[in-house]
Amino acid sequence: MSLKTEWITFSQNGTTHRLYTARPERAKAPLPVILVIQELWGTDAHILDLTERFAKAGYLAVAPDLYAVEGKRPESLTEERIEQIKTFLDTLAPPSWHDPVAREAALEKQPEELREMLRATFTDLFAYLNKLPELLESLKAVPGFLADYEWSKGEKVASIGFCMGGALSIMLAAAEPKLAGAVNYYGRMPVTQEQVEAIQCPIQGFFGELDPKITSLVPAFEDAMKQANKIFTYKVYEGAHHGFLNDTRGGYHADASRDSWKETINFFHKVLQ
């Protein structure tokens, strides 16, 4: 299928936002929208690939660059710098990724110039894990833009996020009453009972059995959703690690990816009709 893909910018309340868009080239406007929310790695090749895969399913798919400031990435968070971080982390055992002492010991073995660049990017990148409310504010601008955008005006919007973006997908559902549905791939559920009460759309989740720090939080969220009479369905995949859909990383799990993708497309088909 031929796609029309492009980076666009839009302004809202005096702030410029950067957005990757993909749609079937021969489709006529407007189209229902799937809002694709990045992992910690940003709008990298994996997120752009997923965005295009949703477009091939017949949707307008959009991926906001949440690290862009006034439409441009800061130097420490460029795509090239984040790829350097990935390459460095791939030389370490996964438990060391979130161990500052182990990371620092490994950094000390790198050439000085590279070490300082990696250190700066680590600091700025991982700081965003504690800035989800700020990222949510940027994310909330997207549905407002889509409401008047030529290729989505009047159509439904649903969200999907991965890891950090999975948490943001649920947070967006609590903040945006017009959202048609939200999907969380292996992201935390950082919502209060008050936020659960605010959710107006169905929620779907996909988690890995071997990702206990995330998956162990799911039953409490399920209970909160039940108490609020909200719709939440999910699957936990046996033998799957965190990030099992990401076929560019070591945690990729083909069986879990295949099944969850089928379920995800079916979910969007239902909520975006």
C-alpha positions in Angstrom: 0.0 0.0 0.0 1.2 3.5 -0.8 1.3 5.9 2.1 1.5 9.6 2.5 3.9 10.3 5.3 5.2 13.6 6.6 6.3 15.6 9.6 4.1 18.5 10.3 4.0 21.2 13.0 1.0 23.0 14.5 0.6 25.7 17.1 -1.8 25.7 20.0 -1.9 28.3 22.8 1.3 29.8 21.6 3.3 26.5 21.6 4.5 24.7 18.5 4.1 20.9 18.4 5.8 18.4 16.0 3.8 15.5 14.7 4.5 12.5 12.3 1.5 11.6 10.2 0.8 8.7 7.9 -2.3 7.8 5.9 -3.2 5.7 2.9 -2.3 7.8 -0.2 -5.5 7.0 -2.0 -7.8 7.5 0.9 -10.2 10.4 1.0 -10.5 12.8 3.9 -11.4 12.6 6.7 -10.2 9.4 8.4 -10.5 8.0 12.0 -7.3 8.5 13.9 -4.9 6.4 15.9 -2.7 8.5 18.1 0.6 6.6 18.6 2.5 7.6 21.8 6.2 7.0 22.0 8.3 4.9 24.3 11.1 6.5 26.3 13.2 6.4 23.1 11.0 9.0 21.4 9.6 8.9 17.9 12.3 6.5 16.7 12.2 4.1 13.8 10.1 1.6 15.7 7.4 4.1 16.6 7.3 5.5 13.0 7.0 1.9 11.7 4.1 1.3 14.0 2.5 4.5 12.9 2.8 3.5 9.2 1.4 0.0 10.0 -1.7 1.6 11.5 -2.0 3.8 8.4 -1.9 0.6 6.2 -4.9 -0.6 8.2 -6.9 2.3 6.8 -6.4 5.0 9.5 -4.8 8.4 9.8 -2.0 7.6 12.3 -0.2 10.3 14.1 2.8 10.2 16.4 3.6 13.4 18.4 7.3 14.1 19.1 7.0 14.8 22.9 10.6 15.7 23.2 10.4 18.6 20.6 10.5 22.1 22.1 8.9 24.6 19.8 9.0 22.0 17.0 12.7 21.0 17.5 14.6 18.5 19.6 17.2 19.8 22.1 20.7 18.7 21.3 20.9 16.1 24.0 17.7 14.3 22.8 18.3 14.2 19.0 17.5 10.9 17.3 21.2 10.3 16.9 22.0 10.9 20.5 19.3 8.5 21.6 20.5 5.8 19.2 23.9 6.2 20.9 22.3 5.4 24.2 20.6 2.3 22.8 23.9 1.1 21.4 25.6 1.7 24.8 22.8 -0.1 26.7 23.0 -3.1 24.4 26.5 -3.7 25.8 25.1 -4.1 29.3 23.0 -6.7 31.1 19.4 -5.4 31.2 19.4 -5.1 35.1 22.1 -2.5 34.7 20.0 -0.2 32.6 18.2 1.2 35.6 21.1 0.8 38.0 22.9 4.2 38.2 26.0 2.7 39.8 26.4 0.0 37.2 25.7 2.4 34.4 28.2 4.9 35.7 30.9 2.2 36.0 30.3 1.3 32.4 30.3 4.9 31.3 33.7 5.4 32.9 35.2 2.9 30.4 34.0 5.0 27.4 36.2 7.7 25.7 35.8 11.0 27.5 33.9 12.9 24.7 31.4 10.0 24.2 31.1 9.5 27.9 30.0 13.1 28.5 27.5 13.0 25.6 26.0 9.8 26.9 25.8 11.1 30.4 24.0 14.3 29.3 21.5 12.3 27.3 20.9 9.8 30.1 20.2 12.6 32.5 17.7 14.4 30.2 16.1 11.3 28.8 15.4 9.4 32.0 14.2 12.6 33.7 11.1 12.3 31.5 10.0 9.2 33.5 9.2 11.7 36.3 7.6 14.2 34.0 4.6 12.4 32.7 2.2 15.2 33.7 4.2 17.6 31.6 4.2 15.2 28.7 0.5 14.8 29.1 0.0 18.5 28.7 1.8 18.4 25.3 -0.2 15.3 24.3 -3.5 16.9 25.1 -2.9 19.5 22.4 -3.1 16.8 19.7 -6.9 15.9 19.9 -7.6 19.6 19.7 -5.6 20.0 16.5 -7.1 16.8 15.0 -10.6 18.1 15.6 -10.0 20.8 12.9 -7.4 19.0 10.7 -8.5 18.3 7.1 -7.7 14.6 7.4 -9.5 13.9 10.6 -12.1 16.6 11.2 -15.2 15.1 12.7 -13.7 11.6 13.1 -13.1 9.6 16.2 -9.7 9.5 17.9 -8.2 6.6 19.9 -4.8 6.3 21.5 -2.1 3.6 21.9 1.2 3.9 23.8 4.2 1.8 24.6 6.1 1.6 27.9 6.1 5.3 29.0 3.6 6.0 26.2 1.3 3.2 27.5 1.0 5.1 30.8 0.4 8.3 28.9 -2.3 6.6 26.8 -4.3 5.8 30.0 -3.6 9.3 31.4 -5.0 10.8 28.2 -8.1 8.7 28.5 -8.7 10.2 31.9 -8.0 13.7 30.6 -9.8 13.7 27.3 -13.5 12.7 27.5 -13.9 12.5 23.7 -11.3 9.8 23.3 -12.9 6.7 21.7 -10.5 4.1 23.2 -7.1 3.7 24.7 -4.5 0.9 24.5 -1.6 0.4 26.9 1.4 -1.8 25.9 3.4 -2.7 29.0 3.1 0.8 30.6 2.4 1.6 34.2 -1.1 2.6 35.3 -0.4 5.9 37.1 -4.0 6.9 37.7 -5.9 7.6 40.9 -9.5 6.4 41.5 -10.6 9.9 40.6 -8.8 9.6 37.3 -10.4 6.2 36.7 -13.8 7.8 37.3 -13.0 10.3 34.6 -12.3 7.7 31.9 -15.1 7.6 29.4 -13.8 5.0 26.9 -12.8 1.3 26.7 -9.3 0.5 27.8 -7.2 -2.4 26.5 -3.9 -3.6 27.8 -1.1 -6.0 26.8 1.6 -7.1 29.3 4.5 -9.6 29.6 4.6 -12.3 32.2 8.4 -11.6 32.7 7.8 -7.9 33.4 6.6 -8.1 37.0 7.2 -4.4 38.0 4.5 -3.5 35.4 2.3 -6.5 35.2 1.9 -6.7 39.0 0.1 -3.4 38.9 -2.6 -4.6 36.5 -5.0 -6.3 39.0 -5.3 -3.2 41.1 -6.2 -1.1 38.0 -8.7 -3.8 36.9 -10.4 -3.6 40.4 -10.5 0.2 40.2 -12.1 0.0 36.7 -14.6 -2.6 37.9 -15.6 -0.4 40.8 -16.2 2.5 38.5 -18.1 0.3 36.0 -15.5 1.0 33.3 -14.5 -1.3 30.5 -11.0 -2.8 30.8 -9.7 -5.9 29.0 -6.2 -7.2 28.9 -3.8 -10.1 28.2 -0.6 -11.1 30.0 1.6 -13.1 27.6 3.5 -16.1 29.0 7.2 -16.0 28.5 7.1 -12.4 27.2 9.4 -9.6 28.5 8.8 -5.8 28.7 8.8 -4.3 25.2 7.8 -7.6 23.5 6.3 -5.8 20.4 9.5 -3.9 19.7 11.2 -5.9 17.0 14.3 -3.7 17.1 15.2 -4.7 20.7 16.2 -7.8 22.5 12.8 -8.3 24.3 10.9 -9.0 21.1 8.5 -11.9 21.3 6.9 -13.1 18.0 4.0 -15.0 19.4 2.9 -12.2 21.8 3.4 -9.6 19.1 1.3 -11.5 16.6 -1.6 -12.0 18.9 -1.6 -8.6 20.5 -1.4 -6.9 17.1 -4.5 -8.8 16.0 -6.3 -7.9 19.2 -5.3 -4.2 18.9 -6.6 -3.9 15.3 -9.8 -5.5 16.3 -10.1 -3.1 19.2 -9.6 0.0 17.0 -12.1 -1.4 14.5 -14.7 -1.5 17.2 -14.1 1.8 18.9 -13.4 3.9 15.8 -16.5 2.9 13.8 
